[in-house]
Amino acid sequence: MPQFEYPCPDCRATNSLHDADCEFEGTPWPDVEKAYTDVVARLTAGPTDEPALYDAVDGEWGALHRAALERLKRDGRVTEANDVLRLLTPAEFREAVSEPTREPMRTIYRRGSVPGCHDNAIFAMIAWYEMVGLSWRETRENVVEWLRESGAWSRGGFEESSPEELVDAKRHVYEAGYGWKEKAEAAKRVIERHRG
């Protein structure tokens, strides 16, 4: 089941220790959580348009609510079609985030890892799935499947005897909540240089 923490809509911190240049630095953490719960509570009741969402908020719709809604859209938890907002179900969200669509993750996912970037690519894939809220079981399943289907495992260059063993050896990446972007960019550079 995907988990959800209330990340700061600007810097993605999950507590009151925001980045120094964060738009919401100094905002009390309960206000951040309330902005999300105001949005999610209304969307849990069913699809709605934005004006109805604004009206459903207890109090004033402000910059924090707007930023929380935009973060939910960017993270793929809320979709918008024909001016109607809809909260994805856990199953829909899992399906939506199983194939990364933003760079550099898209390149890694679609082309698979190659020798010379395996550590960075696998680190990035595990960190990506952790960041989007998948459980360890779901993350493990997705990364093992990706290793096989992308051709990365068949290219070789691994010390482990199976994709499952390899992913299990990287569980610390998931548990520590490391970021994915730096490792993903490094892996993408190697993948794009690789011919074959």
Salt bridges, closest charged atoms under 4 A:
ASP38 OD2 - LYS34 NZ 2.70
ASP38 OD2 - HIS65 NE2 2.69
GLU50 OE1 - ARG66 NH2 2.66
GLU50 OE2 - LYS73 NZ 3.36
GLU70 OE2 - ARG66 NH1 2.94
GLU70 OE2 - LYS73 NZ 3.32
ASP75 OD2 - ARG12 NH1 2.92
ASP75 OD1 - ARG71 NH1 3.41
GLU80 OE1 - LYS73 NZ 2.97
GLU92 OE1 - ARG86 NH1 2.89
GLU99 OE2 - ARG110 NE 3.53
GLU103 OE2 - ARG106 NE 2.98
GLU103 OE1 - LYS188 NZ 3.28
ASP119 OD1 - LYS170 NZ 2.45
GLU138 OE2 - ARG94 NH1 3.32
GLU141 OE1 - ARG137 NH1 3.67
GLU164 OE2 - ARG148 NH2 3.01
ASP168 OD1 - ARG140 NE 2.58
GLU175 OE2 - ARG171 NE 2.93
GLU192 OE2 - LYS188 NZ 3.67
